[in-house]
Amino acid sequence: MIQRPEYLKELKNFKDKELIKVITGIRRCGKSTLLEMYRKMLVEDGISSDQIININLEDLQYNFIENYMDLYNYINNNLQKNKKNYIFIDEIQKIPEFQKVADSLYINKNVDLYITGSNANLLSSELSTLLTGRYVEIKMLPLSFKEYKEAFNIEDLEELYKKYISLGSFPYTTKLEENEIGKYLEIINNLLSQSAAKINKWREKFMLEVLLLYLIISGRINFLQLGRYGRFCEQRYRQQFGRKFDWLCFNATLAESQISSRVAIAFDPSYISKSGKCTPYLGRFWSGCAKMAKHGLEISGIGIIDMDLHTCFHLEAVQTPPVKTLEQAKWTLIDWYLHVLRTRKGTLQQLTKYVVADAYFSKSTFVDGALDIGFHVISRFRDDAYFRYLTMEQPTGKKGRPKLYDGKIDMKHLEEERFEIIQLEKGEGRILSAIVHSRSLGRNIRLCIWESDDKKVRKLYFSTDTQMKAMDILDYYRTRFQIEFCYRDSKQFTGLTDCQSRDLDKLHFHFNASLTSVNLAKVKALEKGTVLSMASVKVLCHNLFLMQRFISVLGINPNEEINRRLWEEGVKFAAIAA
């Protein structure tokens, strides 16, 4: 673990001060590691471990925290009375209205609060609006060359600085060897070559280059940038983006080489910000981030989630027509989503017959449609959903309709003897599971009630497969959120929202190329046994590409001796300056 003494000193100076300590910076710059080192320092200084509450909102064990009240209740229930409590909340921007929790903890005299974030809210002036006068911001940067040196036992500063400028300054890059970077791109090429065997050689060559360019280009990824970085002109990329490509088959082949047996199809629409009058399928769609309908595009995303790997591989993204277009065909959005699954069921059902979707899809229209196609649905109900116990009475043999149900389930007063109860690890609550009748779905389902230790928080999950284990239902739904990480990484690093085309096929190609490039990086991370960092992948690929481009463009009939001397001299001066 690389020490960050300057940032640690700054944190220590603000310890126990009546200020909220906010650590900001781009993803993977070392914020979480910094707080980990600081917590160890607190323990070494005599602070008891029960006085420290650490919450990483990217960790699935905290998936039950969905809003600011969940967060507040969890912290409040774990506070030590008459002791100073040190609260650490990582990636707090994931919780809407997080400032309400921060405000409430701020006025608590026995709380010292530390939070981190990497999105726009915590990297802009908006922070001052959210927490006016109550915080101090510590802005983190990636490793300086001085900090970078600590990770390597190399005395030659010139050689070390070559690694520093070629591999990047993110902490993650210190775990990689330079020769592995070349292998990284080589493996991606091999994977693409194998999966694209059914297309012609020129198209295969084009696909190899395009997917690599999505990992290389550091700014906006559009036709202009592709033409600047790639081997073809801008117009050639425009033409080729209009040609069909079987993304579903390609990504399914890629995923099959990595996934285990416990998998499910994740279906989740995602809003894409767009404007203009000529963009196809432009309309008003729901934005989960904004919590409202906004003008733009929507993609119906299909992914495959793996319970054991706790990850998701993108399979295909299909643009959603606007409501007005669907109404002309007398379709609803649910009809469209079912159509997307129905037309791809052959390939999808070779992978699994389970579909996981969020609470929006816990409707009879979607559930019935999915069952007709041949899928079982795993989703979540609203807290006020209506259920009935199945009768425990034996048939009497008398005439008339037999009794099927024993009355409504009162969530505040559960008849626990009717449920299978699974006690989870300490602090993770328990699960109550039973086969019940759902009035809204009009069918029997396997209901899985997750309940916090204090019984104040309940989440209702279900599966149309009544024989499914309760723990599997919980694991499947919680892992569903991994598809959101695919969208996040694609929007932040591979230009999911950047394409400016007015052609439906070209937009389809761009959306899927962006998401597929994240798949490729994820495969390499799994093979290496490391955590995926798209920020590090982009830095590595971009720097390597530029180095190769400089050599190829500027090295026409090169004088090897002179070029080597000039390069080493430049590196030497840069190392001294650093």
FENGI-V585027 format. One record per pair of residues at least 4 apart in sequence whose ideal C-beta (glycine too) atoms are under 7 Angstrom apart, sorted by the first residue. I is the first residue (numbers start at 1). J is the second residue. D is the distance in Angstrom with one decimal. If there is no record, write none. Layout:
((I J D) (I J D))
This chain:
((1 33 6.5) (1 37 6.7) (2 143 6.7) (2 147 5.8) (2 150 5.4) (2 151 5.3) (2 171 6.0) (2 174 6.6) (3 150 6.5) (4 8 5.9) (4 30 6.4) (4 34 5.5) (4 147 6.5) (5 9 6.0) (6 10 6.6) (7 11 6.5) (7 34 5.4) (7 138 6.5) (7 140 6.3) (8 12 6.2) (8 37 6.2) (8 38 6.2) (8 41 6.8) (9 13 6.4) (10 14 6.9) (10 138 5.6) (11 15 6.8) (11 21 6.6) (11 38 5.2) (11 138 6.9) (14 19 6.1) (14 21 5.5) (14 136 5.8) (15 112 6.8) (16 84 7.0) (16 112 5.7) (19 134 6.8) (19 135 6.0) (19 136 4.8) (20 102 5.7) (20 106 5.9) (20 113 4.9) (20 115 6.6) (20 131 6.0) (20 134 5.5) (20 135 4.1) (21 113 6.8) (21 114 4.5) (21 136 6.0) (21 138 6.6) (22 115 5.5) (22 122 6.8) (22 127 6.7) (22 135 5.0) (22 136 7.0) (22 137 4.9) (22 138 6.9) (23 31 5.1) (23 34 6.6) (23 116 4.5) (23 138 4.9) (23 140 6.0) (24 117 6.0) (24 122 5.0) (24 123 5.5) (24 137 6.0) (24 139 5.6) (24 140 6.9) (25 29 4.2) (25 31 5.5) (25 118 6.5) (25 139 6.4) (25 140 3.5) (25 141 6.7) (26 118 6.1) (26 535 6.6) (27 118 4.8) (27 535 5.1) (28 170 5.2) (28 172 5.8) (28 533 4.6) (28 535 4.3) (28 536 6.0) (29 140 5.1) (29 141 6.4) (29 142 4.9) (29 170 6.7) (30 34 5.6) (30 140 6.3) (30 171 4.7) (31 35 6.8) (31 116 4.4) (31 140 5.6) (32 36 6.4) (32 56 6.8) (32 90 5.4) (32 116 6.9) (33 37 6.5) (33 171 6.6) (34 38 6.4) (34 140 6.8) (35 39 6.3) (35 88 5.3) (35 90 6.9) (35 114 6.3) (35 116 6.7) (36 40 6.7) (37 41 6.5) (38 42 6.6) (39 43 6.7) (39 52 5.8) (39 54 6.6) (39 88 6.7) (40 44 6.4) (41 45 6.3) (42 47 4.1) (42 52 6.6) (42 86 6.1) (43 47 5.8) (43 49 6.3) (47 51 5.5) (47 52 6.7) (47 86 6.6) (50 80 5.9) (51 80 5.5) (51 83 5.4) (51 84 6.2) (51 85 5.6) (51 86 6.0) (52 86 4.9) (53 75 6.1) (53 78 5.4) (53 85 6.5) (53 87 5.0) (53 88 6.9) (54 88 4.6) (55 62 5.8) (55 88 6.8) (55 89 5.0) (55 90 6.7) (56 62 6.7) (56 90 4.1) (56 91 7.0) (57 62 5.7) (57 65 6.7) (57 90 6.2) (57 91 4.7) (57 92 6.7) (57 94 4.6) (57 95 6.7) (58 90 6.8) (58 91 5.3) (60 310 6.3) (60 478 5.7) (63 478 4.7) (63 481 6.5) (64 70 6.6) (64 450 6.9) (64 457 6.9) (64 459 6.6) (65 70 4.4) (65 71 5.1) (65 74 6.2) (65 95 6.9) (66 70 5.5) (67 95 6.6) (67 96 6.4) (68 72 6.1) (68 95 5.5) (68 96 6.8) (68 97 4.8) (68 98 5.9) (68 100 5.0) (68 101 5.0) (69 73 6.1) (70 74 6.4) (70 457 6.4) (71 75 6.5) (71 95 5.5) (71 101 5.1) (72 76 5.8) (72 101 4.9) (72 104 6.1) (73 77 6.1) (73 456 6.5) (73 457 6.7) (74 78 6.7) (75 79 6.6) (75 87 6.2) (75 105 6.9) (77 454 6.1) (79 85 5.3) (80 85 5.6) (83 110 6.5) (84 110 5.5) (84 112 6.3) (85 110 5.8) (85 111 5.2) (86 112 5.0) (87 105 6.3) (87 111 5.9) (87 113 4.9) (87 114 6.7) (88 114 4.9) (89 115 4.7) (90 116 5.1) (91 116 6.4) (91 117 6.2) (91 118 6.8) (92 98 4.8) (92 115 4.6) (92 116 6.9) (92 117 5.5) (93 98 6.7) (93 117 4.3) (93 119 4.6) (93 121 5.3) (93 122 5.5) (98 102 6.3) (99 103 6.0) (99 130 4.4) (99 131 5.9) (100 104 6.5) (101 105 6.3) (102 106 6.0) (102 113 6.6) (102 115 6.8) (102 131 6.1) (105 111 4.8) (105 113 5.1) (106 113 6.7) (106 134 5.4) (117 121 6.9) (117 122 3.2) (118 122 6.8) (119 123 6.8) (120 124 5.4) (121 126 5.2) (121 127 6.8) (122 127 5.7) (126 130 6.3) (127 131 6.4) (127 137 6.7) (128 132 5.9) (131 135 4.3) (142 169 4.0) (142 170 5.0) (143 147 4.4) (143 148 4.6) (143 169 4.7) (143 171 5.9) (144 148 6.8) (145 149 6.6) (145 161 6.7) (145 164 5.6) (145 578 3.7) (148 164 5.3) (148 169 6.5) (148 174 6.9) (149 160 6.4) (151 174 3.9) (152 160 6.0) (154 159 6.1) (154 160 4.7) (156 160 6.3) (157 161 5.9) (157 575 4.4) (158 162 6.7) (158 568 6.3) (158 571 5.1) (158 572 5.2) (158 575 5.7) (160 164 6.3) (161 165 6.3) (161 571 5.4) (161 574 5.9) (161 575 3.9) (161 578 6.8) (162 166 6.0) (162 571 5.6) (163 167 5.4) (163 178 6.0) (164 169 6.6) (166 178 7.0) (166 543 5.3) (166 544 6.9) (166 547 6.1) (167 173 4.5) (167 176 6.5) (167 178 6.5) (167 181 6.8) (167 540 6.1) (167 543 6.8) (168 173 4.8) (168 536 6.6) (168 539 3.3) (168 540 6.0) (168 543 6.1) (170 533 7.0) (170 535 6.0) (170 536 4.8) (170 539 6.0) (172 533 4.8) (172 536 4.3) (173 536 5.7) (173 539 6.9) (173 540 6.8) (175 530 6.8) (176 180 5.4) (176 181 6.6) (179 183 6.8) (180 184 6.2) (181 540 5.5) (181 544 5.8) (182 186 6.2) (183 187 6.1) (184 188 6.9) (184 524 5.7) (185 189 6.5) (185 212 6.9) (186 190 6.5) (187 191 6.3) (187 524 5.9) (188 192 6.4) (188 212 6.7) (188 520 5.0) (188 524 6.7) (189 193 6.2) (189 208 5.9) (190 194 6.4) (191 195 6.3) (191 254 6.5) (191 520 6.6) (191 523 6.5) (192 196 5.7) (192 207 6.3) (192 208 5.1) (192 211 6.1) (193 204 6.8) (195 250 5.1) (195 253 4.8) (195 254 5.9) (196 204 4.7) (196 207 5.4) (196 250 6.8) (199 203 4.4) (199 204 5.4) (200 204 6.8) (201 205 6.4) (202 206 6.5) (203 207 6.3) (204 208 6.4) (205 209 6.7) (206 210 6.2) (206 240 5.6) (207 211 6.3) (208 212 6.5) (209 213 6.1) (209 230 5.8) (209 231 6.4) (210 214 6.8) (210 513 5.9) (211 513 6.3) (211 516 6.3) (211 517 5.4) (211 520 6.4) (212 216 6.0) (213 217 5.7) (213 226 5.8) (213 229 5.6) (213 230 5.5) (214 221 6.1) (214 494 4.9) (214 495 6.9) (214 513 5.8) (214 514 6.1) (214 517 3.8) (215 517 5.4) (215 521 6.6) (215 537 6.2) (215 538 6.7) (215 541 4.5) (216 229 6.2) (216 541 4.8) (216 542 5.5) (216 545 4.6) (217 221 5.0) (217 225 5.2) (217 229 5.5) (218 538 6.1) (218 542 4.9) (219 225 6.5) (220 225 6.0) (220 495 6.1) (220 498 4.7) (221 225 5.7) (221 494 6.6) (221 495 2.9) (221 498 4.8) (222 498 5.1) (222 499 6.1) (222 500 5.7) (223 227 6.3) (223 234 4.9) (223 237 5.2) (223 238 5.4) (224 228 6.6) (224 234 5.9) (225 229 6.2) (226 230 5.1) (226 234 6.9) (226 237 4.6) (227 233 5.5) (227 234 3.3) (227 237 6.2) (230 237 6.9) (232 236 3.9) (232 237 6.0) (234 238 6.6) (235 239 6.4) (236 240 6.3) (237 241 6.2) (241 501 7.0) (241 506 4.2) (241 509 4.4) (241 510 6.5) (242 503 5.9) (242 505 4.9) (242 506 5.3) (245 509 6.5) (246 250 6.0) (247 251 5.9) (247 316 4.9) (247 512 4.2) (247 516 6.6) (248 252 6.0) (248 315 5.6) (248 316 4.3) (248 344 5.9) (248 347 5.5) (249 253 6.4) (249 347 6.4) (250 254 6.6) (251 255 6.0) (251 313 6.4) (251 314 6.0) (251 315 4.8) (251 316 6.7) (251 516 6.0) (251 519 6.1) (252 256 6.2) (252 315 6.1) (252 347 5.7) (252 351 6.5) (254 313 6.8) (254 519 5.8) (254 523 6.5) (255 259 5.4) (255 304 5.2) (255 313 4.0) (258 523 6.0) (258 526 5.8) (259 263 5.2) (259 304 6.5) (259 306 4.8) (260 306 5.7) (260 308 4.4) (260 309 6.6) (262 306 7.0) (262 307 4.0) (262 308 5.7) (263 304 5.5) (263 305 6.5) (263 306 5.3) (263 351 6.3) (263 352 5.0) (264 305 5.5) (264 352 5.5) (264 354 4.0) (264 355 6.8) (264 356 4.8) (264 378 6.7) (264 476 5.2) (265 302 6.4) (265 304 6.1) (265 348 5.6) (265 351 7.0) (265 352 6.0) (265 354 6.6) (265 355 4.7) (265 356 6.9) (266 303 4.4) (266 304 6.9) (266 305 4.8) (266 312 5.9) (266 356 5.2) (266 480 5.2) (266 483 4.3) (267 302 5.9) (267 337 6.9) (267 341 6.9) (267 355 5.7) (267 357 4.9) (268 301 5.3) (268 357 6.8) (268 358 6.7) (268 483 5.0) (269 298 5.3) (269 299 6.8) (269 300 5.3) (269 301 6.7) (269 320 6.3) (270 298 6.9) (270 299 5.4) (270 301 5.5) (270 487 4.8) (271 285 5.2) (271 286 6.6) (271 287 4.2) (271 288 7.0) (271 294 6.5) (271 296 5.9) (271 298 5.7) (272 296 5.6) (272 297 4.1) (272 298 6.7) (272 299 6.2) (272 496 7.0) (272 497 5.5) (273 296 4.9) (273 497 5.7) (274 279 5.5) (274 282 6.3) (274 296 4.6) (274 297 4.8) (275 295 6.9) (276 282 6.9) (278 502 4.7) (279 502 5.9) (280 502 6.8) (280 504 4.5) (280 507 7.0) (281 297 6.1) (281 319 5.0) (281 320 6.8) (281 321 5.2) (281 322 6.0) (281 504 7.0) (282 297 6.4) (282 322 6.9) (283 322 2.5) (283 323 6.4) (283 324 6.7) (284 293 4.7) (284 294 6.7) (284 295 5.7) (285 293 6.4) (285 294 6.8) (285 296 6.2) (285 298 4.0) (285 320 6.9) (286 293 5.4) (287 292 6.3) (287 294 4.6) (290 294 5.7) (297 319 6.4) (298 320 4.1) (299 317 4.2) (299 318 6.6) (299 319 5.9) (299 320 6.8) (299 511 5.5) (300 317 6.9) (300 318 4.8) (300 320 5.2) (300 337 6.0) (300 340 5.0) (301 317 4.9) (301 483 6.4) (301 487 6.9) (302 315 4.5) (302 316 5.1) (303 312 4.5) (303 313 6.1) (303 314 5.1) (303 315 5.7) (303 483 4.4) (303 486 6.0) (304 312 6.8) (304 313 5.2) (304 315 5.9) (304 351 5.8) (305 312 4.6) (305 356 6.7) (305 479 4.7) (305 480 6.1) (305 482 5.4) (305 483 6.7) (306 311 5.6) (307 475 5.0) (307 476 6.6) (307 479 5.5) (309 526 7.0) (310 479 6.1) (310 482 6.8) (311 482 5.6) (311 522 6.5) (312 482 3.6) (312 483 4.7) (312 485 6.8) (312 486 5.6) (313 519 5.4) (313 522 6.8) (314 486 5.0) (314 515 4.0) (314 516 6.4) (314 518 6.7) (314 519 5.5) (316 512 6.3) (317 511 4.6) (317 512 5.5) (317 515 5.9) (318 340 5.3) (319 504 6.6) (319 507 6.4) (319 508 6.4) (320 336 6.2) (321 325 4.0) (321 326 5.4) (321 336 6.6) (323 327 6.1) (326 331 4.3) (326 332 6.6) (326 333 6.7) (326 336 6.0) (331 335 4.0) (331 336 5.8) (333 337 6.4) (334 338 6.3) (334 363 6.6) (334 365 4.8) (334 366 5.0) (335 339 6.3) (336 340 6.7) (337 341 6.9) (337 366 6.8) (338 342 5.9) (338 366 6.7) (338 369 4.1) (338 370 6.8) (339 343 6.2) (340 344 6.7) (341 345 6.2) (341 370 6.8) (341 373 5.9) (341 375 6.8) (342 373 5.3) (344 348 5.4) (345 349 5.4) (345 373 5.4) (345 374 6.3) (349 353 5.6) (349 374 6.1) (353 374 6.3) (353 375 5.7) (353 376 5.9) (354 375 6.9) (354 376 5.2) (354 378 6.0) (354 476 6.7) (355 370 5.8) (355 375 4.5) (355 377 5.5) (356 378 4.6) (356 476 5.3) (356 477 6.1) (356 480 4.4) (357 361 3.7) (357 377 6.9) (357 379 5.2) (358 379 6.8) (358 380 6.7) (359 379 6.4) (359 380 4.6) (359 381 6.8) (359 382 6.5) (361 366 4.7) (361 379 5.5) (362 379 4.4) (362 380 6.3) (362 381 5.5) (363 367 6.7) (364 368 5.5) (364 440 6.3) (364 441 5.0) (364 442 5.8) (365 369 6.3) (366 370 6.1) (367 371 6.4) (367 377 5.1) (367 441 5.4) (367 464 6.3) (368 372 6.4) (369 373 6.7) (370 375 4.4) (370 377 5.0) (371 375 6.8) (371 464 6.2) (376 463 6.4) (376 464 4.9) (376 465 4.4) (377 464 4.9) (378 463 4.8) (378 473 6.0) (378 476 4.9) (378 477 5.8) (379 462 6.4) (380 459 6.8) (380 460 6.3) (380 461 5.2) (380 477 6.1) (381 385 3.9) (381 460 4.1) (381 462 6.2) (383 458 6.7) (383 460 6.6) (385 440 6.5) (385 460 6.0) (386 408 6.7) (386 439 4.3) (386 440 6.5) (387 409 4.3) (387 436 4.6) (387 437 6.6) (387 438 5.9) (387 447 6.3) (388 405 4.1) (388 407 6.4) (388 408 5.8) (388 409 6.6) (388 436 6.5) (388 437 4.5) (388 439 6.9) (389 405 6.3) (389 406 4.2) (389 407 6.1) (389 409 6.0) (389 418 5.9) (389 436 6.3) (390 405 6.3) (390 435 6.2) (390 436 6.5) (390 437 6.4) (391 403 4.9) (391 404 5.8) (391 405 5.8) (391 406 5.0) (392 406 6.5) (393 403 5.8) (395 402 5.6) (405 437 5.9) (409 436 6.5) (411 458 6.4) (414 419 6.8) (414 432 6.6) (416 421 6.5) (416 432 6.9) (418 434 5.7) (419 432 4.1) (419 433 6.1) (419 434 4.7) (420 433 4.6) (420 434 6.6) (420 470 6.5) (421 430 6.2) (421 432 5.6) (422 430 6.3) (422 431 4.3) (422 433 7.0) (422 470 5.9) (422 471 6.5) (423 430 4.9) (424 428 3.9) (424 429 5.6) (424 430 5.8) (424 431 6.8) (427 453 6.6) (429 450 6.0) (429 451 5.3) (429 452 4.6) (429 453 5.5) (430 451 5.5) (431 448 6.0) (431 449 6.8) (431 450 5.7) (431 470 5.0) (431 471 6.9) (431 474 6.3) (432 449 4.3) (432 451 6.5) (433 446 6.7) (433 447 6.8) (433 448 5.1) (433 470 3.5) (434 447 5.8) (435 444 5.7) (435 446 5.8) (435 466 4.9) (436 444 7.0) (436 445 6.6) (436 447 4.8) (437 444 5.4) (438 443 6.4) (438 445 5.2) (441 445 6.5) (444 466 6.0) (445 462 4.7) (445 463 6.7) (445 464 5.9) (445 466 6.6) (446 462 6.3) (446 463 4.7) (446 465 6.6) (446 466 4.7) (446 468 5.4) (446 473 6.6) (447 460 6.8) (447 462 5.3) (448 461 4.3) (448 462 6.5) (448 470 4.7) (448 473 4.4) (448 474 5.9) (449 458 5.9) (449 460 5.9) (450 458 6.8) (450 459 4.5) (450 461 6.8) (450 474 6.2) (451 455 5.7) (451 458 5.2) (452 456 5.9) (452 457 4.1) (461 473 5.3) (461 474 6.2) (461 477 5.1) (463 468 4.5) (463 473 4.9) (468 472 5.6) (468 473 5.8) (470 474 6.6) (471 475 6.1) (472 476 6.0) (473 477 6.5) (474 478 6.2) (475 479 6.0) (476 480 6.9) (483 487 7.0) (484 488 6.2) (485 489 6.1) (486 490 6.2) (486 515 6.0) (486 518 5.9) (487 491 6.1) (488 492 6.1) (489 493 5.5) (489 518 4.9) (489 534 4.7) (490 494 4.9) (490 496 3.9) (490 514 4.7) (490 515 5.0) (490 518 5.5) (491 496 4.7) (491 497 5.8) (493 534 4.3) (493 535 6.9) (493 538 5.4) (494 514 4.4) (494 517 4.8) (494 518 6.0) (495 514 5.6) (496 511 6.5) (496 514 4.4) (496 515 6.9) (499 507 5.8) (499 510 3.8) (501 506 3.9) (501 507 5.4) (501 510 6.9) (503 507 6.7) (504 508 6.3) (505 509 6.4) (506 510 6.4) (507 511 6.3) (508 512 6.4) (509 513 6.0) (510 514 6.3) (511 515 6.6) (512 516 5.8) (513 517 6.4) (515 519 7.0) (516 520 6.7) (517 521 6.8) (518 522 6.2) (518 534 6.7) (519 523 6.5) (520 524 6.8) (521 525 6.4) (521 532 6.2) (521 534 6.2) (521 537 4.6) (522 526 6.4) (522 532 5.3) (523 527 6.4) (524 528 6.3) (525 530 5.3) (525 531 6.8) (525 532 4.1) (533 537 6.6) (534 538 6.2) (535 539 6.6) (536 540 6.2) (537 541 6.1) (538 542 5.8) (539 543 6.1) (540 544 6.2) (541 545 6.1) (542 546 6.4) (543 547 6.4) (544 548 6.4) (545 549 6.1) (546 550 6.2) (547 551 6.6) (548 552 6.2) (549 553 5.8) (550 554 5.5) (551 555 4.8) (555 563 6.8) (558 563 5.2) (559 563 6.1) (560 564 6.2) (561 565 6.4) (562 566 6.3) (563 567 6.2) (564 568 6.3) (565 569 6.2) (566 570 6.4) (567 571 6.4) (568 572 6.2) (569 573 6.7) (570 574 6.3) (571 575 6.2) (572 576 6.6) (573 577 6.4) (574 578 6.4))
